[in-house]
């Protein structure tokens, strides 16, 4: 099941990377975020992290490999793109890890950044804006 879902995620994220050359950084990450929220009812990073407590070490390793290949791989590949200008000292891997761990508010109906009056699309846009541009000018 995990491998099947991971393959679906990887295929869809890679398609965005391959076909998204004309997209702005915001539009590209919004599309990636929509893939993750379409497929997962809960925050994928939290699901994977919390499942480690119940897995044998060899299964933890397998799950970590699936997560790295199917989730972080395509996301880090986006941040490796020369058109994406990361701050000095930030690696594509770190950017990918930060991005995916920053998505947890998208999976919460109780606590939403921007309040409940935002549509799901506006909520994604606000979160991506905060991820890309931070909190201060």
ChimeraX commands (.cxc) that place a marker at each C-alpha (Angstrom):
marker #1 position 0.00,0.00,0.00 radius 0.5
marker #1 position 2.71,2.47,1.00 radius 0.5
marker #1 position 4.74,1.66,-2.12 radius 0.5
marker #1 position 1.69,2.05,-4.35 radius 0.5
marker #1 position 0.73,5.42,-2.87 radius 0.5
marker #1 position 4.37,6.53,-3.02 radius 0.5
marker #1 position 4.58,5.64,-6.70 radius 0.5
marker #1 position 1.43,7.65,-7.39 radius 0.5
marker #1 position 2.87,10.65,-5.56 radius 0.5
marker #1 position 6.23,10.37,-7.33 radius 0.5
marker #1 position 4.59,10.06,-10.76 radius 0.5
marker #1 position 2.38,13.08,-10.20 radius 0.5
marker #1 position 5.15,15.24,-8.69 radius 0.5
marker #1 position 7.56,14.30,-11.49 radius 0.5
marker #1 position 4.90,15.22,-14.07 radius 0.5
marker #1 position 4.63,18.68,-12.50 radius 0.5
marker #1 position 8.43,19.03,-12.60 radius 0.5
marker #1 position 8.58,17.90,-16.23 radius 0.5
marker #1 position 5.65,20.02,-17.46 radius 0.5
marker #1 position 5.99,23.02,-15.16 radius 0.5
marker #1 position 8.83,24.95,-16.78 radius 0.5
marker #1 position 6.56,27.96,-17.35 radius 0.5
marker #1 position 5.14,27.98,-13.83 radius 0.5
marker #1 position 6.18,30.49,-11.20 radius 0.5
marker #1 position 7.66,29.09,-8.00 radius 0.5
marker #1 position 4.36,29.72,-6.23 radius 0.5
marker #1 position 2.28,27.99,-8.92 radius 0.5
marker #1 position 4.67,25.03,-9.03 radius 0.5
marker #1 position 4.57,24.48,-5.26 radius 0.5
marker #1 position 0.80,24.99,-5.16 radius 0.5
marker #1 position 0.42,22.18,-7.69 radius 0.5
marker #1 position 2.76,19.95,-5.68 radius 0.5
marker #1 position 0.84,20.74,-2.49 radius 0.5
marker #1 position -2.44,19.86,-4.20 radius 0.5
marker #1 position -1.04,16.45,-5.15 radius 0.5
marker #1 position -0.15,15.76,-1.53 radius 0.5
marker #1 position -3.48,16.96,-0.14 radius 0.5
marker #1 position -5.45,15.11,-2.84 radius 0.5
marker #1 position -3.80,11.78,-2.01 radius 0.5
marker #1 position -3.35,12.08,1.75 radius 0.5
marker #1 position -6.14,12.77,4.23 radius 0.5
marker #1 position -3.51,13.61,6.90 radius 0.5
marker #1 position -0.09,15.18,6.98 radius 0.5
marker #1 position 2.21,12.66,5.28 radius 0.5
marker #1 position 5.29,13.63,7.26 radius 0.5
marker #1 position 3.48,13.12,10.57 radius 0.5
marker #1 position 2.00,9.80,9.41 radius 0.5
marker #1 position 5.40,8.45,8.43 radius 0.5
marker #1 position 7.16,9.78,11.51 radius 0.5
marker #1 position 4.54,8.43,13.92 radius 0.5
marker #1 position 4.47,5.01,12.24 radius 0.5
marker #1 position 8.18,4.54,13.04 radius 0.5
marker #1 position 7.21,3.75,16.65 radius 0.5
marker #1 position 5.42,0.60,15.48 radius 0.5
marker #1 position 7.86,-0.69,12.87 radius 0.5
marker #1 position 10.80,-3.02,13.03 radius 0.5
marker #1 position 14.14,-1.35,12.13 radius 0.5
marker #1 position 14.24,-3.00,8.68 radius 0.5
marker #1 position 10.73,-1.71,7.93 radius 0.5
marker #1 position 11.64,1.76,9.17 radius 0.5
marker #1 position 14.46,1.75,6.67 radius 0.5
marker #1 position 12.13,0.68,3.85 radius 0.5
marker #1 position 9.59,3.36,4.75 radius 0.5
marker #1 position 12.35,5.96,4.91 radius 0.5
marker #1 position 13.54,4.90,1.46 radius 0.5
marker #1 position 10.01,5.18,0.03 radius 0.5
marker #1 position 9.59,8.62,1.59 radius 0.5
marker #1 position 12.97,9.78,0.31 radius 0.5
marker #1 position 12.45,8.42,-3.21 radius 0.5
marker #1 position 8.78,9.18,-3.77 radius 0.5
marker #1 position 8.26,12.39,-1.80 radius 0.5
marker #1 position 11.52,14.17,-1.04 radius 0.5
marker #1 position 13.17,13.10,-4.31 radius 0.5
marker #1 position 10.80,14.94,-6.68 radius 0.5
marker #1 position 10.41,17.88,-4.30 radius 0.5
marker #1 position 14.19,18.27,-3.91 radius 0.5
marker #1 position 14.53,17.91,-7.69 radius 0.5
marker #1 position 12.32,20.95,-8.07 radius 0.5
marker #1 position 14.52,22.93,-5.69 radius 0.5
marker #1 position 17.57,21.73,-7.69 radius 0.5
marker #1 position 16.25,23.46,-10.79 radius 0.5
marker #1 position 18.57,26.34,-11.80 radius 0.5
marker #1 position 15.58,28.70,-12.11 radius 0.5
marker #1 position 14.90,28.24,-8.38 radius 0.5
marker #1 position 17.20,30.54,-6.47 radius 0.5
marker #1 position 17.68,29.19,-2.96 radius 0.5
marker #1 position 19.37,31.30,-0.30 radius 0.5
marker #1 position 23.09,30.74,0.06 radius 0.5
marker #1 position 23.82,27.72,2.21 radius 0.5
marker #1 position 20.40,26.07,1.72 radius 0.5
marker #1 position 20.56,22.76,-0.16 radius 0.5
marker #1 position 17.73,21.44,-2.36 radius 0.5
marker #1 position 17.35,18.56,0.12 radius 0.5
marker #1 position 16.95,20.98,3.04 radius 0.5
marker #1 position 14.48,23.07,1.03 radius 0.5
marker #1 position 12.46,19.95,0.21 radius 0.5
marker #1 position 12.44,18.81,3.83 radius 0.5
marker #1 position 11.37,22.26,5.03 radius 0.5
marker #1 position 8.63,22.48,2.41 radius 0.5
marker #1 position 7.09,19.09,3.21 radius 0.5
marker #1 position 7.22,19.59,6.98 radius 0.5
marker #1 position 5.64,23.04,6.56 radius 0.5
marker #1 position 2.51,21.62,4.94 radius 0.5
marker #1 position 0.91,20.28,8.13 radius 0.5
marker #1 position -1.53,23.24,8.46 radius 0.5
marker #1 position -3.12,22.15,5.16 radius 0.5
marker #1 position -4.35,18.97,6.81 radius 0.5
marker #1 position -5.98,20.61,9.82 radius 0.5
marker #1 position -9.58,21.76,9.84 radius 0.5
marker #1 position -9.34,23.00,13.42 radius 0.5
marker #1 position -6.29,25.26,13.20 radius 0.5
marker #1 position -5.83,26.91,9.85 radius 0.5
marker #1 position -3.34,29.66,9.16 radius 0.5
marker #1 position -5.40,32.58,7.89 radius 0.5
marker #1 position -8.56,31.38,9.61 radius 0.5
marker #1 position -11.51,29.34,8.49 radius 0.5
marker #1 position -12.84,31.96,6.10 radius 0.5
marker #1 position -10.16,31.13,3.51 radius 0.5
marker #1 position -10.97,28.60,0.82 radius 0.5
marker #1 position -8.71,25.55,0.58 radius 0.5
marker #1 position -7.03,27.13,-2.46 radius 0.5
marker #1 position -6.42,30.42,-0.64 radius 0.5
marker #1 position -5.07,28.50,2.33 radius 0.5
marker #1 position -2.56,26.68,0.10 radius 0.5
marker #1 position -1.55,29.97,-1.55 radius 0.5
marker #1 position -0.98,31.67,1.81 radius 0.5
marker #1 position 1.09,28.78,3.11 radius 0.5
marker #1 position 3.24,28.65,-0.04 radius 0.5
marker #1 position 3.76,32.41,0.18 radius 0.5
marker #1 position 4.96,32.01,3.78 radius 0.5
marker #1 position 7.23,29.09,2.84 radius 0.5
marker #1 position 8.82,30.96,-0.05 radius 0.5
marker #1 position 9.00,34.47,1.37 radius 0.5
marker #1 position 9.00,34.08,5.13 radius 0.5
marker #1 position 7.44,36.44,7.59 radius 0.5
marker #1 position 9.38,39.66,7.15 radius 0.5
marker #1 position 10.41,41.86,4.24 radius 0.5
marker link #1:1,2 radius 0.2
marker link #1:2,3 radius 0.2
marker link #1:3,4 radius 0.2
marker link #1:4,5 radius 0.2
marker link #1:5,6 radius 0.2
marker link #1:6,7 radius 0.2
marker link #1:7,8 radius 0.2
marker link #1:8,9 radius 0.2
marker link #1:9,10 radius 0.2
marker link #1:10,11 radius 0.2
marker link #1:11,12 radius 0.2
marker link #1:12,13 radius 0.2
marker link #1:13,14 radius 0.2
marker link #1:14,15 radius 0.2
marker link #1:15,16 radius 0.2
marker link #1:16,17 radius 0.2
marker link #1:17,18 radius 0.2
marker link #1:18,19 radius 0.2
marker link #1:19,20 radius 0.2
marker link #1:20,21 radius 0.2
marker link #1:21,22 radius 0.2
marker link #1:22,23 radius 0.2
marker link #1:23,24 radius 0.2
marker link #1:24,25 radius 0.2
marker link #1:25,26 radius 0.2
marker link #1:26,27 radius 0.2
marker link #1:27,28 radius 0.2
marker link #1:28,29 radius 0.2
marker link #1:29,30 radius 0.2
marker link #1:30,31 radius 0.2
marker link #1:31,32 radius 0.2
marker link #1:32,33 radius 0.2
marker link #1:33,34 radius 0.2
marker link #1:34,35 radius 0.2
marker link #1:35,36 radius 0.2
marker link #1:36,37 radius 0.2
marker link #1:37,38 radius 0.2
marker link #1:38,39 radius 0.2
marker link #1:39,40 radius 0.2
marker link #1:40,41 radius 0.2
marker link #1:41,42 radius 0.2
marker link #1:42,43 radius 0.2
marker link #1:43,44 radius 0.2
marker link #1:44,45 radius 0.2
marker link #1:45,46 radius 0.2
marker link #1:46,47 radius 0.2
marker link #1:47,48 radius 0.2
marker link #1:48,49 radius 0.2
marker link #1:49,50 radius 0.2
marker link #1:50,51 radius 0.2
marker link #1:51,52 radius 0.2
marker link #1:52,53 radius 0.2
marker link #1:53,54 radius 0.2
marker link #1:54,55 radius 0.2
marker link #1:55,56 radius 0.2
marker link #1:56,57 radius 0.2
marker link #1:57,58 radius 0.2
marker link #1:58,59 radius 0.2
marker link #1:59,60 radius 0.2
marker link #1:60,61 radius 0.2
marker link #1:61,62 radius 0.2
marker link #1:62,63 radius 0.2
marker link #1:63,64 radius 0.2
marker link #1:64,65 radius 0.2
marker link #1:65,66 radius 0.2
marker link #1:66,67 radius 0.2
marker link #1:67,68 radius 0.2
marker link #1:68,69 radius 0.2
marker link #1:69,70 radius 0.2
marker link #1:70,71 radius 0.2
marker link #1:71,72 radius 0.2
marker link #1:72,73 radius 0.2
marker link #1:73,74 radius 0.2
marker link #1:74,75 radius 0.2
marker link #1:75,76 radius 0.2
marker link #1:76,77 radius 0.2
marker link #1:77,78 radius 0.2
marker link #1:78,79 radius 0.2
marker link #1:79,80 radius 0.2
marker link #1:80,81 radius 0.2
marker link #1:81,82 radius 0.2
marker link #1:82,83 radius 0.2
marker link #1:83,84 radius 0.2
marker link #1:84,85 radius 0.2
marker link #1:85,86 radius 0.2
marker link #1:86,87 radius 0.2
marker link #1:87,88 radius 0.2
marker link #1:88,89 radius 0.2
marker link #1:89,90 radius 0.2
marker link #1:90,91 radius 0.2
marker link #1:91,92 radius 0.2
marker link #1:92,93 radius 0.2
marker link #1:93,94 radius 0.2
marker link #1:94,95 radius 0.2
marker link #1:95,96 radius 0.2
marker link #1:96,97 radius 0.2
marker link #1:97,98 radius 0.2
marker link #1:98,99 radius 0.2
marker link #1:99,100 radius 0.2
marker link #1:100,101 radius 0.2
marker link #1:101,102 radius 0.2
marker link #1:102,103 radius 0.2
marker link #1:103,104 radius 0.2
marker link #1:104,105 radius 0.2
marker link #1:105,106 radius 0.2
marker link #1:106,107 radius 0.2
marker link #1:107,108 radius 0.2
marker link #1:108,109 radius 0.2
marker link #1:109,110 radius 0.2
marker link #1:110,111 radius 0.2
marker link #1:111,112 radius 0.2
marker link #1:112,113 radius 0.2
marker link #1:113,114 radius 0.2
marker link #1:114,115 radius 0.2
marker link #1:115,116 radius 0.2
marker link #1:116,117 radius 0.2
marker link #1:117,118 radius 0.2
marker link #1:118,119 radius 0.2
marker link #1:119,120 radius 0.2
marker link #1:120,121 radius 0.2
marker link #1:121,122 radius 0.2
marker link #1:122,123 radius 0.2
marker link #1:123,124 radius 0.2
marker link #1:124,125 radius 0.2
marker link #1:125,126 radius 0.2
marker link #1:126,127 radius 0.2
marker link #1:127,128 radius 0.2
marker link #1:128,129 radius 0.2
marker link #1:129,130 radius 0.2
marker link #1:130,131 radius 0.2
marker link #1:131,132 radius 0.2
marker link #1:132,133 radius 0.2
marker link #1:133,134 radius 0.2
marker link #1:134,135 radius 0.2
marker link #1:135,136 radius 0.2
marker link #1:136,137 radius 0.2
view
